[in-house]
Amino acid sequence: MPEWKQAGRLVLQCLRNPSEWRGLLCSYTSRSKFSTASRFNDASSLQAATSSAPLDPMTVSTRAEERALLRTGVKPIGSRRRRAALQDTANLPFEQLPYQCFQEARNLLRTNREEKLKQIEVQRGRIARLKQQESGISGGEMEKQRRLRSMRKHLEELKILADINDPVIKKRFEDGEGDMNRPIYRYLADRKWRSYRRPLLVQRVTQMNVIPDVFPQIDPTADVRLAFSHRNVQPGEFVDSRVSEIPAKLDVQVYDKGERLLSVVVLDSDVPDLQTDGFNYRCHFLAANIASSPMITSLPLSKVSKDSQLILPWLPPYAQKGSSYHRLSVFVMQQQDGGEIDASKLRERVKREGFNLRSFTDKYSLRPIGVHMFRNQWDEGTAGVMRRAGIEDADLEFRRKKVEPLPYKKKDGSRYR
């Protein structure tokens, strides 16, 4: 019984029999003391058990628990609402939930999947027969290759349609347990990326004129994430010069199957040029022949091979005092047909100052698939970063010239006397 009901009952008894007031009050006081003490002991024991027990990423449901779990290096799985629901439900597998409608829907989806699997086998047989067919019967080699590309594309679509409605597939994807070797998980990840992160990235690089100042146009097909140590950098964010002194770490997620070789270029497009009174380019990092696949996403720039991959080592970004902010662009480019680039010869030809990305991509047949950017400006740590990197003119300050008006546009002061 709730305490307020007990207290109300005691008050009524005291009003009816005033002589019993003292004894009832003493008994209620002692009873409430013992109950309060027991509740305090239960709470303290629960808190001690909670602090000693490890946090489960499947069941943490408060912000404090999420922060404590993230400090250990483990991310919570699923949404907060789902994790809170798992605390009060039995530990049943998702596919065995005892709901008749749910199980009937799964049976319907299973039948649909079996039909798609039969269509996949039929399509594979057609592709195999077309490969064995002579080019003259197929209308020429070009027509044969065009038909093969179309049939392979339809085969990949059938693979996705076979699993697109499976609730177990969606659950694993939302929990971050999807296998990127399977087409369905690559499709779901690509759709999620194109819903928010890709439009935001395209907006930033076009709004800040990275496109077309650095490169004429780009159609990003890979998700590129940038971080310095443990700090994630959003596109267009200002980064302190002391933070960007160390080489960046990239996470490149591609959504088409197979391995490929990538080249990475970090370029400053706002280097002041005093001779031309304009701006020039400077390459802060260049590497080639970096293997990547849907499963291999981590790309720390500090760990590339110095013999076969590294061409220009990391140069800390800096902006001299008085100059406006500098745009640092990160371009990830796919090498044609998986061919390697001779890094030793490229080191002799490439220079940091005046690096032109357009001519570089044309010369080595590179195709940009991903882009990222951040900004840098003069701060209190820039002079120290330049000194440690051996960069001269750390005490140089840019000042704007005062533009004198033309003689015929000067106002006559005698008119205002």
N, C-alpha and C positions, 0 to 999 in steps of 0.2 A: 504494500500500500504506500502511496506517495506520502512524503513527510507533511505536506500541507493538510492532507486529510486527517492524519493522525493528530496534528496540532489542533485542528478544528474540533475533533471529537473530544479531546482533553478539555478544551475551553467550555464545551457544552456540559460536560460532567462537573466541572468546577462551578459553573453557574447553578446547577441543580443541587449540588451538595457542597457547600463552601467548606465544611469540616474536612473533606477529603482533598482539598486543594494542595496542601503542603506535600502529602505523600505522593500524589500523582505527579506533581511537578518534579519532585526529586527523582522519581523513577524514570520519567521521560528525559530529564537532563542526563542521568547516568547512561540511559540507553542511547541517546543521541551522541554522547561522547564516545561510547564504544563503537558505534556505527561510523562516526567520522574518522576515528583512528583506523578502523579496518579499511575504509575507503582510501585513506592516505597511504596505508601500507600497500594496498593493491596497486595504486597508481605508481608508487615508487618502485615496486617490484616490476610492473609492466615497463616503466621507463628504463630500468636497468637491463631488463631482458631485451628491449628494443635496441638499446645502445650497444649491447654485446653481440646481438645477432647480426649477421651480414645482411645487407640490403639486397632484395631480390629485384632485378630489373623488370620482372614480369608483374610485380604487385605494388611498387612504390606509387603513391597517389597524391602526395603533397609536394609543394614546391621545395620545402626544406629537405625532404628525403631525396628529391631529384638532384638538388645541388650537392648533397653529400655523396650521392652515387656518382655524379659527374667528376667530383674531386678524386675519386678512385680510378678514373679512366674508363668507366663503363657507362654506356648510354642507356636510358630507359627504352623499353620495347613497347611499341604501340602508343595509342593515345592515352591520356590521363583517365578518361572516362572508362576505357576498356580495362586499364589496370585496376581501377577501383572496383569494377564489377567482378574481376577475377578473385578479389579477396573474399567475396561472399558466396562464390559458386563452387560446386564440386570440381575436382581436377579431372574433368572429362576431356578426351580429345575433341577437337572442334568438329570433326566429321561424324562424331557419335552423339551429338546433342539430341536429347529425346523429344523432338518436336516433329509431329507427323507431317505437317506442311513442309518443313525443311527437308525431311528425308524424301518426300515425294518429289520435291523440286530437284534434289540431287539425282534421283533416278531418271528424271527427264533430261537433265544435263548429261548424264552418263550415256543415254541413248544417242543424244545429239553428237557427243564426242566420238562414239563408235562410227557414226556415219562419216564424220570428218576424217577419221583415220583411214577408212576405206578409200575416200577420195584422194588422200595423200599417197596411198600405195598405187592407185591408178595413175596419178600424175608422175610419180617416180618411174613407172614403167614406160610412160610416153617419152620422158626425157631420155631414158636409156635407149629406146628404139631410135629416137631422132639422132643421138650421138653416133650410132652405128650406121645410119643412112648416109649414102654418098651425097656430096655437095651438089652434084648436078641434078639429082632428083629433087632436092630441097629448094632449088631455085638459086643456087650459088652459095658460096661460103658466107658472104655477108648476111644473106637472108637466113641461113641456117643459124648463125650466131645470134641474130636478132630474135628468132623464135625461141632459142634456148634461154636467152635472158628473160623473155616474157614468161616462159614456162617456169623458170626458177623463181621468178617474182611471185607468180601465182602459188607455187608450192610453199613459199614462206608465209603467204597470207593464210593458207589453209592451216598451217601449223599454229598460227596465232588464233584463228577462229576456233580451233579445237579446244583451247584452254582459256579463252577470254572470259567465259562466264563461270569458271570454276571458283567457288568460294574459298577453297583451300589455297588456290594460287593467289588470290587477292589477299588473303590473310598473311601468307608468308611474305608477300611483297610489302605489305604495310608494316610488318614486323622487322623488315630489313634482312630477311633470310632467303631472298631470292637468288637463284643461280643464274648469273648473267651469261652463261653459256647457252641457256635456253632462249629461243626467240621470244616467248611470251614475256619473260622478265625484262628483256631488252626493250620490247615494245612499251611496256608499262612505264619503265624508267624514262624512256624518251618522251612519252606523252606527258609525264609529270614535269619534266624539265621544260618542255615547250609551253606549258601552261603558265609559268611565271618567270623562272630564272632566265630563259632565253629572251623573251621580250624585254625584260629589264636590262639585260646586257646590251642588246641591240640599241635600246634607247640611249644608254650611257655613251656608247662609242660613237653614235651619230650626233648626239647632242653636244658632245665635247669635241666634235670634228676630228676624231681619230680616223674615221672614215669620212671623207676621202683624203685627208692630209697625209696619212702614212701609207694607206693602201686604197685603191679605187673603190672596191666593194668586196664584201665577204658574206657568205651564207653559212653561219656556224652550224656544224653538225655534231660537235663534241662539246661536252660540258667541261670547262676549264675553271678550276678553283685555285685560288692563290692564298698562301699563308706564309708568314714569317715567324719561325719558331712555333708557338702555340696560338698566335693571333691570326684569325681568318680576316682576309681583306675583301671587302665588297667592291664591285666595279666603280671606279671613280673616287674612291675614298682617299683622303690625305693620310700619308704614312710618315711618321717621324723618321728623320734621317738616321738616327741611332738604331731604330728598329730594322730598317732596310739595309743596314750595313752588312748583315749576314746574307748568304744566298737564299733565295726564296725556295719554297717547296710547292710544287704543282701537283694537282690531282686531276688527271685527264681521263674522263669517262667517255669512251666511244660506244656507239649503239649498233654498229654493224659487226658481223662475225669476222673472225680471222685476225691474225697478227699483221702489223704494219710497222714501218720505220718512220719516226717523226724527227723533225727539226724544230728547235725552239729558239726564238729570237726575242730579246728584251731590248727595246729601242726607246730612246729619248728624242722626241720630235720638237723640242723647244729650246735647243742650245743656241744662245746668242752668238751671232756672227758680226763682229765689229767691222770687218772689212766691207761687207755688203750691206750693213745696217739692217740685217734680217735675222732669220733663224736657219739652223741646220740640224742634221741628225747626228746622233751618237749611239753606237751599239754598246750596251752594257753587258750583254751575255749572248753567246752563240754556241749551240751544240747541235750535232746531227747524229743520225744512226741510232736513235733511241727506240727500243722495242716497246710496243704498246698493244693492248688487246682489251676486250671487255672485262677480263679478269685482272689484268695488270694495269692499275690506274695510278699508283703512287709514282711521282717523278721528282725526287729531290735534286735540285740543281747542283748541290754540293757533292753528290756521289756519282756523277757521270764519269766515264772512263777518260782519263787524260790523254790516252794514246789514240783511241779510235773514235771518240765522241766529242770531246771538248775542243773547241776552236778558239773562242775568246772567253777567258775566265770572268767571273763576276766582278764588276766594277760598281761600288756603292753609288746609288743615285744621289745627286747633289744639285742644289740650285744656289747660285751665288747671290750675295746680298744685293737687293735692289731689283733683281729680275722677277718676273711674274712666276707663277707656279709652272712646273714642268709636268708634262703628260708622259708617263712611262707605259708603253704598250707591250703586252706579251702576246706574241703570235705563235701558235702551234700549227705546223705545216706538215702535211703528209708527203713523203717521198714517192715518186712515181714508180709503180710496179715493184715496190719493195727493194729497189736498187740502193746500194750503199754509196755514200759520198766519201771521197778520199780526204780525210781530215788533215793529213799532213800537207797536201797541196793547197787546201783551202786556207790553212793558217798563213801561208805565204802571200795569198792574194787579198785577203780581207783585212780591212783597217777599221778601227773604231770610228774615227771622225769621218763624217760624210757618208756613212753607210746608207745605201739606198735599198730599201726592201723590195721595191718593184723590180729592179734589175736583177736582184739576187734570186727571186722566185722564178723569173723568166729563164735565167741562165741555167738553173739546176732543176727545172721542171717540178716545182713544188706547188702544192695546192693547200691554201690555208683552210683548216677545218675548225679552229677554235681561236678565241681571242679573249684577252682580259686587259685591264688597265688600272693604274692607280696614279696618284698625284704626289708630287714632292715640292717642298718649298723651303726657303731659308728658315732655320730655327736655331735655337741655342746650341744644338749639338752638331751643326753642319761643319763648323770650322774644325772641330776635333776629328770628325769622320774624314774630311779631306786630308788632314795632316797624317792620320794613320794609314790612309790609302796612298800616300805619296803624291797627292794632287796639288799642284801649285796654284797660286793666286787665290788663296783662301781669304786674304784681306782685301781683295778687289771688290769694289762696290759700284754697281751700275746706277746712274742717275739719268733722269729724263732731260733731254735738251729743251731749253725754253725756246719755243718757236716765236720769232719776231714777226709781227704783222707786216704786210706789204705797205709801202709808203702811202699809197693812195687810200689804204684802209685805216690809217692812223687817224684818230680823232684829234681835232684841233682843240687844245686846252683853253685857248682864249675865249671860246664860246661859252665855257662853263664858269667864267670868273664873275 
